[in-house]
C-alpha cells in the first residue's frame, strides 16, 4: 500500500522515509506539550463513552486515534474541541485549561477541526468557505469582538462590524488583502482540484472536493492544533493518496495534528504515535506498526476473522440473475454473463464504451424488474450530470452503482427518490411510472433510503428516529412490533434507545439509519455509501445485514458504494458510472475481475473529482 500511496506523487512534496519517521518520533517527544488530556470521562444515559482517558500530544507530533465504532473516538475529539463538556478530567491546550469551554472558545485558543461527515456552507463559494476559517483571526474587521461573550453587549461588535464593512478603512482593506493571499495559498495546496472551482458554490462540488475545502478552511488560521476527523472518508485510493501527501507536507512543516482515521495504511504512513481505543479506554499506544499488530487491537478493531456470509456471487446465482434476459436476447445475455461486450441491442440503446468495447446488456427484462430507470437525463444548471442512464433492479436482488466521485452515483440515487427531477426519460417502479411522483408517494409505495452520511435526527432519541421511519404507516401495534424487531436485529440500538442520536458513534448512526429505513416496510432500499467511515469489522456487519435483506426478507437493494470490491462481493449485478454515463455493467462476478472496472472507476475519480 505504501508504494501505491506514493505513486505519482509530486517530487516537490517531501515524503518521510521509514528511518526519518522514526527520527521524527524521537525528536517530537522532546518538544513542548501542546495538548494535555488527563483522566477525562463522559457518560450518556449511564453508558460510559470515555473512561479516564489520558495522553499528551507534543508540538509537531501527529497522533492518530483508531478503534472500532463505538470505542469512544468521536466522543474524545468532541470533548477536546468543546462540542460536549466532560463529566470529569482536564484538557489543556498550551497549558491553558479548555475543558468545559464552548467550541468557539476552544477555537479561539488555537484549535481548528474538520468533521467526519464533512461540513461546508453549501451556499457559499469555495473561497468564501475557506476564508471563514480565518474569521477568528480578524482584528480590523471585528472591532470589539471580545464583547460577544456578554449577551447584553453583543450588539456592539455586530454594529461595529457592519460599519467597517460599509466604510472600510485602510486597516480593513489591508486585512482583506491578507486574507485573499492566505486563501490563495490554501487553494494552491489543492490547485489541480480547487483552483478552477474557487468561485463555485460548495453544493456543486464533488464529495472529495468538499472535504478538501474543509481541510483548507481548518488550516488557513495556522492553528496550534489541527484536529482531523476521518478526512478521507468516502474517498477512493487515489484521492486518499493525494490527501496523505498533503498531510505529510503539513507534518514536515511542523504542524501538530490529532487524527481519527479508519484507513490503517494512512495511519501507519503518517503517524508518530497511535492510540487504539475500545470501550472508551486506550487499549494500546505507541509506534504505528506495533499498535497495528497488537493482538488486542486486531481483535477489537478488525474483529475476529470468520467465514463470511457475504460470499462472492457464484455461477449459479449469476445464471439466475440473467435468466430473463436470456429468454429475450440469448446471445447478448450469454455475452453479458461471461463479461463480454453486448450485441446489437446495446448499440441501439447507445450504451457507452471504453477502448471500443461496448457495455454488456441490462440485468434483465425491464418489464419484470422491480425498478427500471430508462434513459434519464439530469442537469444541474448547465451541467449534464446524468446522460441517458438506464438501470434495472430485479426483485430480490442487490445491484451496485460504482464509480469515482462526481461520476453520477448519488445523483442517480436522488433521482430515484424524487430529490432530483429528471429532464428526460422514465423511472418505473413495479411497472408504474413514478417519474413525476413526489418523494412521499415513492416512500409510501415501498422505496426506502439510507442516505449518505446517515442523516439521523441528532436531537431526537434513537427510538424517536426509528418511529420517524414509520411516519407514513398506520397501526400502532404493528409499529411497536417492528420496533422490537429492530432492537433484536440491532442490539446496540436497544442499549441506546433513549440516547440522542447525535451522540452516537458513526457506526451506531449507520445502524440507526439502516433500521429507520426498514421501519417503512420497503420493498426496495436505496443505500448511499453504507460503509463510509466505518471500521473494517463494522463494514462486514453492514454488508452481512444487506445480504440478509435480500435472502431473508426478499428486499431489493440498490447500493451506491466507493469501494468496488466490497460492493461486488455481495451484489448480483453492477453498473460502473463515469462522468455521468454508464461505462460498464454486468453480473458482479464478471465485474469483480474485469480490468476495465479499475480504468472506469479510478479514471472517473481523476477526471471528475
BELSUL-V892777 format. One record per residue. N is the residue number from 1. PHI is phi in degrees with one decimal (NA if undefined). Layout:
# BELSUL-V892777
N:PHI, N:PHI
This chain:
# BELSUL-V892777
1:NA, 2:-59.6, 3:-62.2, 4:-64.6, 5:-65.4, 6:-89.5, 7:-64.1, 8:75.5, 9:-75.1, 10:-72.2, 11:-65.4, 12:-77.8, 13:-93.4, 14:-71.9, 15:-116.8, 16:-77.0, 17:-82.5, 18:-59.9, 19:-68.3, 20:-68.7, 21:-60.5, 22:-63.3, 23:-64.5, 24:-62.7, 25:-60.4, 26:-67.4, 27:-68.5, 28:-68.7, 29:-68.1, 30:-90.6, 31:-79.0, 32:-60.6, 33:-81.1, 34:-90.0, 35:-121.5, 36:-120.6, 37:-116.8, 38:-133.2, 39:52.4, 40:-77.7, 41:-134.8, 42:-153.5, 43:-125.8, 44:-124.6, 45:50.9, 46:81.8, 47:-91.6, 48:-78.4, 49:-86.6, 50:-131.4, 51:-127.3, 52:51.6, 53:-86.2, 54:-140.4, 55:-168.6, 56:-120.2, 57:-125.0, 58:-89.8, 59:-59.4, 60:81.5, 61:-93.0, 62:-116.6, 63:-115.3, 64:-109.7, 65:-107.1, 66:-121.8, 67:150.0, 68:-67.8, 69:-60.7, 70:87.5, 71:-81.1, 72:113.9, 73:-62.3, 74:-63.3, 75:-62.9, 76:-60.4, 77:-72.5, 78:-70.7, 79:-67.5, 80:-65.6, 81:-88.4, 82:88.2, 83:-76.6, 84:-137.4, 85:-98.0, 86:-72.8, 87:-75.9, 88:-160.0, 89:108.1, 90:-121.6, 91:-134.1, 92:-121.0, 93:-115.0, 94:50.4, 95:68.0, 96:-102.1, 97:-64.1, 98:-126.4, 99:-60.1, 100:91.3, 101:-74.9, 102:-72.0, 103:-60.4, 104:-65.1, 105:-68.2, 106:-65.5, 107:-61.4, 108:-63.6, 109:-91.5, 110:112.3, 111:-102.3, 112:-131.0, 113:-144.5, 114:-113.1, 115:-123.4, 116:-57.0, 117:-96.1, 118:76.7, 119:-133.3, 120:-120.3, 121:-89.5, 122:-60.6, 123:-89.1, 124:-110.6, 125:-74.5, 126:-59.8, 127:-59.8, 128:-66.6, 129:-61.5, 130:-66.2, 131:-62.1, 132:-61.0, 133:-64.9, 134:-96.8, 135:-57.9, 136:-67.5, 137:-91.2, 138:-69.0, 139:-120.9, 140:-63.0, 141:-85.9, 142:-131.2, 143:-64.3, 144:61.3, 145:-62.4, 146:-65.6, 147:-82.8, 148:-65.1, 149:-77.6, 150:-104.1, 151:-54.1, 152:-70.5, 153:-105.8, 154:-65.2, 155:-71.2, 156:-63.8, 157:-64.0, 158:-64.1, 159:-66.3, 160:-66.3, 161:-64.0, 162:-63.0, 163:-63.3, 164:-71.7, 165:-70.0, 166:-78.5, 167:-128.7, 168:-73.2, 169:-87.7, 170:-61.9, 171:-65.5, 172:-65.3, 173:-64.7, 174:-67.0, 175:-66.5, 176:-63.8, 177:-63.1, 178:-63.9, 179:-63.4, 180:-60.6, 181:-65.7, 182:-66.6, 183:-61.2, 184:-60.1, 185:-66.4, 186:-67.9, 187:-59.9, 188:-64.4, 189:-65.6, 190:-122.1, 191:-59.2, 192:-70.6, 193:-100.5, 194:-109.2, 195:-55.5, 196:-81.1, 197:-111.0, 198:-58.0, 199:-96.2, 200:-81.8, 201:-70.4, 202:-62.7, 203:-68.9, 204:-87.8, 205:-80.5, 206:-68.7, 207:-58.3, 208:-63.5, 209:-71.2, 210:-65.8, 211:-66.0, 212:-63.4, 213:-61.9, 214:-66.5, 215:-63.7, 216:-63.0, 217:-64.6, 218:-69.0, 219:-86.1, 220:-60.9, 221:-82.1, 222:48.0, 223:-69.4, 224:-65.3, 225:-135.4, 226:-105.9, 227:-110.8, 228:-116.2, 229:-104.9, 230:51.8, 231:-65.2, 232:-111.0, 233:-59.8, 234:83.3, 235:-97.9, 236:-83.0, 237:-65.2, 238:-67.5, 239:-68.8, 240:-61.2, 241:-62.4, 242:-64.8, 243:-65.8, 244:-57.9, 245:-61.6, 246:-65.8, 247:-69.0, 248:-64.4, 249:-65.6, 250:-62.6, 251:-62.1, 252:-64.1, 253:-81.9, 254:95.9, 255:-73.5, 256:-96.2, 257:-131.2, 258:-112.7, 259:-121.3, 260:-110.5, 261:-156.4, 262:-92.4, 263:-78.1, 264:-62.7, 265:-62.4, 266:-66.0, 267:-57.8, 268:-64.6, 269:-70.6, 270:-104.7, 271:-84.8, 272:-83.5, 273:-138.0, 274:-128.0, 275:-109.6, 276:-102.3, 277:-114.4, 278:-158.7, 279:62.0, 280:81.4, 281:-122.1, 282:-83.2, 283:-100.6, 284:-163.8, 285:-155.5, 286:138.4, 287:-56.7, 288:-53.3, 289:-67.3, 290:-66.2, 291:-65.8, 292:-60.5, 293:-95.9, 294:-62.5, 295:-57.0, 296:-67.1, 297:-69.1, 298:-56.8, 299:-70.5, 300:-74.2, 301:-87.3, 302:-88.6, 303:83.3, 304:-70.9, 305:-69.0, 306:-147.2, 307:-57.3, 308:-99.2, 309:-76.1, 310:-93.2, 311:-72.2, 312:-66.8, 313:-62.2, 314:-86.6, 315:-61.5, 316:-65.0, 317:-69.9, 318:-62.3, 319:-65.0, 320:-64.0, 321:-67.4, 322:-104.3, 323:-61.0, 324:-63.7, 325:-65.7, 326:-62.6, 327:-68.2, 328:-87.6, 329:-137.3, 330:-54.6, 331:-65.5, 332:-66.0, 333:-65.1, 334:-64.6, 335:-61.2, 336:-64.6, 337:-62.2, 338:-89.7, 339:77.4, 340:-97.6, 341:-60.7, 342:-77.6, 343:-107.3, 344:-62.2, 345:-60.1, 346:-67.5, 347:-64.0, 348:-70.3, 349:-77.4, 350:74.4, 351:-62.5, 352:-70.4, 353:-129.8, 354:-126.5, 355:51.4, 356:82.0, 357:-96.4, 358:-78.0, 359:-71.7, 360:-64.8, 361:-73.1, 362:-67.2, 363:-64.7, 364:-175.5, 365:-71.1, 366:-60.7, 367:-66.6, 368:-100.8, 369:-76.0, 370:-68.1, 371:-126.6, 372:-136.0, 373:-100.2, 374:-117.4, 375:49.8, 376:-86.3, 377:-121.9, 378:-131.8, 379:-121.3, 380:-109.7, 381:65.4, 382:-93.1, 383:-83.0, 384:-85.8, 385:-73.6, 386:-125.0, 387:-121.5, 388:53.1, 389:-80.8, 390:-129.1, 391:-141.0, 392:-116.2, 393:-119.7, 394:-69.0, 395:-63.9, 396:51.4, 397:-141.6, 398:-110.4, 399:-118.6, 400:-107.4, 401:-101.6, 402:-114.0, 403:147.9, 404:-73.8, 405:-62.1, 406:65.9, 407:-87.0, 408:115.0, 409:-64.8, 410:-66.1, 411:-64.5, 412:-59.7, 413:-61.8, 414:-64.3, 415:-65.4, 416:-63.7, 417:-84.3, 418:83.3, 419:-85.7, 420:-129.0, 421:-86.8, 422:-87.7, 423:-88.1, 424:-141.8, 425:96.5, 426:-133.3, 427:-123.7, 428:-108.5, 429:-123.2, 430:53.7, 431:83.6, 432:-104.6, 433:-74.8, 434:-114.1, 435:-55.0, 436:-103.6, 437:-74.3, 438:-72.9, 439:-60.2, 440:-58.4, 441:-64.1, 442:-65.0, 443:-64.1, 444:-65.1, 445:-82.1, 446:118.5, 447:-104.5, 448:-105.3, 449:-145.6, 450:-117.5, 451:-75.1, 452:-60.2, 453:64.9, 454:71.3, 455:55.6, 456:-75.3, 457:-86.3, 458:-65.9, 459:-85.7, 460:-95.4, 461:-72.7, 462:-57.3, 463:-66.2, 464:-65.5, 465:-63.2, 466:-63.7, 467:-65.4, 468:-62.5, 469:-66.0, 470:-101.8, 471:-58.8, 472:-85.5, 473:-99.5, 474:-119.2, 475:97.9, 476:-63.6, 477:-63.6, 478:-65.4, 479:-64.5, 480:-63.6, 481:-64.1, 482:-67.4, 483:-59.6, 484:-60.2, 485:-65.4, 486:-65.4, 487:-68.6, 488:-73.6, 489:-73.0, 490:-127.1, 491:-57.3, 492:-61.3, 493:-68.6, 494:-65.1, 495:-61.6, 496:-114.5, 497:-62.7, 498:-100.3, 499:-87.4, 500:-62.9, 501:-63.0, 502:-67.4, 503:-95.4, 504:-75.5, 505:-69.4, 506:-58.6, 507:-66.4, 508:-68.3, 509:-65.0, 510:-65.4, 511:-57.9, 512:-65.4, 513:-62.1, 514:-63.2, 515:-67.2, 516:-60.7, 517:-63.7, 518:-67.4, 519:-66.2, 520:-88.6, 521:56.1, 522:-76.7, 523:-98.4, 524:-135.7, 525:-117.8, 526:-97.1, 527:-117.3, 528:-106.4, 529:53.0, 530:-66.3, 531:-103.6, 532:-63.1, 533:75.2, 534:-99.2, 535:-68.9, 536:-54.7, 537:-63.0, 538:-73.4, 539:-57.2, 540:-60.4, 541:-63.6, 542:-64.1, 543:-62.8, 544:-64.7, 545:-65.3, 546:-64.6, 547:-61.2, 548:-65.9, 549:-57.9, 550:-72.1, 551:-79.6, 552:-96.1, 553:-105.7, 554:71.6, 555:-88.3, 556:-82.9, 557:-130.6, 558:-110.4, 559:-118.8, 560:-88.5, 561:-150.5, 562:-72.9, 563:-83.6, 564:-61.6, 565:-64.3, 566:-61.0, 567:-64.6, 568:-71.8, 569:-68.1, 570:-118.0, 571:-82.9, 572:-89.3, 573:-146.5, 574:-141.0, 575:-125.9, 576:-110.9, 577:-102.0, 578:-149.1, 579:51.8, 580:83.2, 581:-129.4, 582:-82.3, 583:-99.4, 584:-144.1, 585:-160.1, 586:162.5, 587:-56.3, 588:-58.6, 589:-62.6, 590:-80.7, 591:-70.2, 592:-58.2, 593:-111.2, 594:-86.1, 595:-63.7, 596:-69.5, 597:-61.7, 598:-63.0, 599:-61.7, 600:-69.8, 601:-67.2, 602:-77.2, 603:-61.9, 604:-64.5, 605:-65.3, 606:-68.8, 607:-79.7, 608:-101.2, 609:-68.2
